[in-house]
């Protein structure tokens, strides 16, 4: 099955289980450390939060939740995820 990241009218398809970092980069999300420490790549999950992996410790320590995630730490399980940044 093919997963999809959607931002506005743009979307990027990716494989189930794949990290969403590169898809988000193609959609214009800015990145810096890419290791979950700086928070630059924080995105809002507008739809499909159940289609992402669970929050990791870095995200939890930043006070993020299922609706606000770090693009560098997310993997899509399947389906569609609609984001904003």
Backbone as ProteinMPNN parsed JSONL, in Angstrom:
{"seq_chain_A": "XXXXXXXXXXXXXXXXXXXXXXXXXXXXXXXXXXXXXXXXXXXXXXXXXXXXXXXXXXXXXXXXXXXXXXXXXXXXXXXXXXXXX", "coords_chain_A": {"N_chain_A": [[0.844, -1.189, 0.0], [0.346, 2.319, -0.497], [1.43, 5.163, 1.181], [0.693, 8.608, 2.117], [1.695, 11.993, 2.373], [0.264, 15.08, 2.992], [0.182, 18.497, 2.206], [-1.443, 21.407, 2.121], [-2.329, 21.896, -1.19], [-0.513, 20.182, -2.194], [1.093, 16.966, -2.376], [2.957, 14.098, -1.278], [3.869, 10.874, -2.084], [4.685, 7.883, -0.315], [6.27, 4.89, 0.955], [4.586, 2.515, 3.058], [5.459, 2.541, 6.49], [7.697, 4.083, 6.174], [10.016, 6.739, 7.002], [8.872, 10.099, 7.397], [10.383, 12.281, 6.848], [11.833, 13.0, 4.389], [9.711, 13.306, 2.602], [8.38, 15.452, 3.8], [10.365, 17.385, 3.593], [10.382, 17.76, 0.809], [7.97, 19.046, 0.631], [8.523, 21.459, 1.72], [9.054, 21.79, 4.46], [11.14, 23.081, 6.982], [14.381, 21.969, 8.136], [16.886, 21.189, 10.639], [18.827, 19.998, 12.847], [17.999, 17.327, 12.523], [17.757, 15.22, 14.287], [15.944, 15.224, 16.292], [16.232, 17.11, 18.341], [16.293, 19.957, 18.084], [13.811, 21.046, 17.27], [13.063, 22.496, 15.027], [11.766, 21.329, 12.836], [9.114, 20.966, 13.563], [5.788, 20.004, 13.083], [2.285, 20.485, 12.463], [-0.242, 18.139, 12.891], [-2.911, 17.742, 11.032], [-4.78, 15.918, 10.123], [-5.058, 12.37, 10.408], [-3.382, 11.436, 12.488], [-3.372, 8.967, 13.743], [-2.196, 7.382, 11.896], [0.489, 7.575, 12.165], [3.626, 6.704, 13.788], [4.154, 6.143, 17.351], [4.79, 8.855, 19.69], [8.189, 9.758, 20.312], [10.796, 9.775, 22.851], [12.192, 12.243, 22.686], [10.288, 13.952, 21.509], [8.283, 13.863, 23.468], [9.672, 15.029, 25.628], [9.832, 17.629, 24.742], [7.303, 18.473, 25.079], [5.458, 17.932, 23.123], [2.642, 16.564, 21.284], [0.234, 14.19, 19.928], [-0.851, 15.735, 17.921], [1.042, 17.611, 17.309], [4.097, 17.24, 16.043], [7.525, 16.119, 15.469], [8.91, 16.269, 12.338], [11.221, 14.917, 11.625], [11.246, 12.713, 13.253], [9.08, 11.11, 12.788], [7.332, 8.27, 11.508], [5.358, 6.948, 8.933], [2.656, 4.804, 9.264], [0.643, 3.789, 7.58], [-1.755, 4.847, 5.081], [-3.11, 8.231, 4.921], [-1.7, 11.383, 5.855], [-2.296, 14.583, 6.885], [-0.669, 17.654, 6.973], [0.557, 20.721, 8.534], [2.741, 23.523, 8.778]], "CA_chain_A": [[0.0, 0.0, 0.0], [1.096, 3.565, -0.596], [1.058, 6.196, 2.138], [0.743, 9.929, 1.505], [1.768, 13.187, 3.211], [-0.432, 16.149, 2.277], [0.315, 19.86, 2.718], [-2.187, 22.261, 1.199], [-2.731, 21.183, -2.401], [0.599, 19.315, -2.6], [1.226, 15.718, -1.633], [4.085, 13.233, -1.622], [3.585, 9.473, -1.766], [5.803, 7.135, 0.227], [5.95, 3.516, 1.329], [4.176, 2.267, 4.434], [6.569, 2.322, 7.4], [8.82, 4.962, 5.837], [10.103, 8.022, 7.701], [8.24, 11.143, 6.591], [11.309, 13.414, 6.74], [12.105, 13.415, 3.009], [8.453, 13.791, 2.028], [8.147, 16.789, 4.356], [11.367, 18.274, 2.992], [9.876, 18.072, -0.534], [6.829, 19.947, 0.796], [9.014, 22.74, 2.208], [9.286, 21.851, 5.904], [12.554, 23.323, 7.269], [15.065, 21.047, 9.038], [18.209, 21.61, 11.103], [19.642, 18.912, 13.404], [17.469, 16.06, 12.021], [17.917, 14.184, 15.309], [14.903, 15.356, 17.3], [16.628, 17.952, 19.471], [16.148, 21.409, 17.914], [12.41, 21.421, 17.124], [12.83, 23.29, 13.818], [10.883, 20.625, 11.899], [7.815, 20.684, 14.183], [4.649, 20.119, 12.171], [0.957, 20.23, 13.014], [-0.931, 17.037, 12.232], [-4.301, 18.159, 10.879], [-5.566, 14.686, 9.964], [-4.305, 11.134, 10.244], [-2.371, 11.178, 13.521], [-3.35, 7.529, 14.035], [-1.395, 6.726, 10.86], [1.906, 7.783, 12.488], [4.17, 5.983, 14.934], [3.992, 6.808, 18.648], [5.782, 9.879, 20.011], [9.406, 9.253, 20.944], [11.169, 10.494, 24.074], [12.53, 13.633, 22.366], [9.037, 14.681, 21.313], [7.632, 13.977, 24.777], [10.413, 15.982, 26.465], [9.534, 18.97, 24.229], [5.904, 18.768, 25.361], [4.647, 17.744, 21.925], [1.613, 15.536, 21.405], [-0.102, 13.53, 18.657], [-1.228, 16.756, 16.936], [2.238, 18.434, 17.047], [5.168, 16.254, 15.982], [8.756, 16.449, 14.758], [8.927, 15.545, 11.064], [12.405, 14.054, 11.558], [11.071, 11.555, 14.133], [7.845, 10.398, 12.44], [7.196, 7.265, 10.452], [3.955, 6.737, 8.593], [2.315, 3.38, 9.262], [-0.092, 3.613, 6.324], [-2.802, 5.841, 4.912], [-2.791, 9.622, 4.619], [-1.483, 12.307, 6.957], [-2.355, 15.972, 6.426], [0.161, 18.443, 7.884], [0.791, 22.149, 8.364], [3.939, 23.93, 9.526]], "C_chain_A": [[0.885, 1.247, 0.0], [0.55, 4.576, 0.406], [1.224, 7.561, 1.472], [0.801, 11.013, 2.576], [1.18, 14.326, 2.393], [-0.192, 17.477, 2.988], [-0.358, 20.785, 1.719], [-2.665, 21.449, 0.014], [-1.64, 20.244, -2.908], [0.577, 18.027, -1.782], [2.433, 14.948, -2.145], [3.711, 11.82, -1.191], [4.859, 8.808, -1.249], [5.327, 5.753, 0.64], [5.477, 3.46, 2.773], [5.411, 1.988, 5.284], [7.76, 3.228, 7.177], [8.814, 6.217, 6.717], [9.531, 9.099, 6.797], [9.164, 12.323, 6.324], [11.503, 13.889, 5.303], [10.849, 13.932, 2.32], [8.163, 15.204, 2.519], [9.134, 17.799, 3.783], [10.911, 18.704, 1.589], [8.706, 19.05, -0.481], [7.23, 21.285, 1.41], [9.224, 22.868, 3.7], [10.774, 22.075, 6.152], [13.107, 22.301, 8.275], [16.379, 21.657, 9.492], [18.976, 20.383, 11.582], [19.254, 17.528, 12.871], [17.636, 14.901, 12.999], [16.92, 14.334, 16.452], [15.24, 16.235, 18.479], [16.261, 19.422, 19.317], [14.698, 21.87, 17.791], [12.077, 22.227, 15.881], [11.787, 22.637, 12.908], [9.525, 20.265, 12.512], [6.691, 20.949, 13.182], [3.358, 19.886, 12.952], [0.329, 19.107, 12.204], [-2.415, 17.398, 12.205], [-5.243, 16.967, 10.758], [-4.608, 13.506, 9.889], [-3.259, 10.838, 11.302], [-2.284, 9.708, 13.897], [-2.521, 6.752, 13.02], [0.106, 6.892, 11.087], [2.321, 6.919, 13.671], [3.914, 6.774, 16.221], [5.067, 7.876, 18.84], [7.009, 9.226, 20.631], [9.746, 10.13, 22.15], [11.526, 11.955, 23.814], [11.271, 14.474, 22.207], [8.318, 14.889, 22.645], [8.332, 15.01, 25.647], [10.207, 17.422, 26.017], [8.087, 19.371, 24.491], [4.994, 18.638, 24.152], [3.611, 16.652, 22.178], [1.284, 14.981, 20.021], [-0.48, 14.511, 17.556], [-0.069, 17.682, 16.578], [3.434, 17.505, 17.158], [6.409, 16.828, 15.332], [8.804, 15.604, 13.488], [10.103, 14.578, 10.985], [12.246, 12.775, 12.378], [9.877, 10.683, 13.746], [8.054, 9.36, 11.35], [5.704, 7.099, 10.204], [3.693, 5.239, 8.559], [1.624, 3.012, 7.955], [-1.092, 4.754, 6.206], [-2.29, 7.231, 4.592], [-2.612, 10.414, 5.901], [-1.456, 13.708, 6.368], [-1.63, 16.833, 7.453], [0.06, 19.935, 7.593], [2.057, 22.462, 9.152], [4.054, 25.418, 9.564]], "O_chain_A": [[2.031, 1.211, 0.448], [-0.656, 4.812, 0.466], [1.819, 7.666, 0.399], [0.061, 10.969, 3.559], [1.55, 14.52, 1.235], [-0.338, 17.579, 4.206], [0.112, 20.929, 0.59], [-3.33, 20.428, 0.185], [-1.815, 19.584, -3.932], [0.105, 18.004, -0.646], [2.87, 15.12, -3.283], [3.285, 11.604, -0.057], [5.964, 9.127, -1.687], [4.127, 5.481, 0.67], [5.909, 4.252, 3.61], [6.314, 1.274, 4.847], [8.74, 3.15, 7.918], [7.756, 6.698, 7.126], [9.68, 9.033, 5.577], [8.772, 13.271, 5.643], [11.351, 15.08, 5.03], [10.911, 14.885, 1.544], [7.747, 16.059, 1.737], [8.769, 18.944, 3.519], [11.038, 19.873, 1.225], [8.473, 19.796, -1.432], [6.381, 22.155, 1.602], [9.544, 23.957, 4.176], [11.6, 21.349, 5.601], [12.384, 21.831, 9.154], [16.929, 22.534, 8.825], [19.71, 19.78, 10.799], [20.108, 16.647, 12.78], [17.656, 13.738, 12.594], [17.034, 13.649, 17.468], [14.601, 16.127, 19.525], [15.947, 20.081, 20.309], [14.388, 22.997, 18.18], [10.922, 22.608, 15.691], [11.002, 23.341, 12.273], [8.856, 19.353, 12.027], [6.658, 21.989, 12.524], [3.343, 19.186, 13.965], [0.366, 19.124, 10.974], [-3.09, 17.363, 13.234], [-6.374, 17.011, 11.241], [-3.494, 13.622, 9.377], [-2.333, 10.067, 11.048], [-1.227, 9.245, 14.327], [-2.179, 5.593, 13.254], [0.909, 6.405, 10.292], [1.485, 6.463, 14.451], [3.507, 7.935, 16.175], [6.131, 7.808, 18.225], [6.891, 8.259, 21.384], [9.057, 11.112, 22.426], [11.201, 12.821, 24.627], [11.201, 15.591, 22.72], [7.803, 15.975, 22.911], [7.67, 15.788, 26.334], [10.383, 18.346, 26.811], [7.685, 20.487, 24.163], [3.884, 19.17, 24.149], [3.694, 15.913, 23.159], [1.984, 15.273, 19.051], [-0.435, 14.16, 16.377], [-0.184, 18.466, 15.636], [3.753, 17.031, 18.249], [6.361, 17.892, 14.715], [8.745, 14.376, 13.549], [9.998, 13.53, 10.348], [13.034, 11.842, 12.215], [9.688, 9.615, 14.328], [8.832, 9.545, 10.414], [4.896, 7.107, 11.133], [4.418, 4.49, 7.904], [1.989, 2.031, 7.307], [-1.251, 5.541, 7.139], [-1.19, 7.4, 4.065], [-3.279, 10.158, 6.904], [-0.681, 13.987, 5.453], [-1.921, 16.766, 8.647], [-0.449, 20.352, 6.553], [2.401, 21.742, 10.089], [4.997, 25.95, 10.148]]}, "name": "protein", "num_of_chains": 1, "seq": "XXXXXXXXXXXXXXXXXXXXXXXXXXXXXXXXXXXXXXXXXXXXXXXXXXXXXXXXXXXXXXXXXXXXXXXXXXXXXXXXXXXXX"}
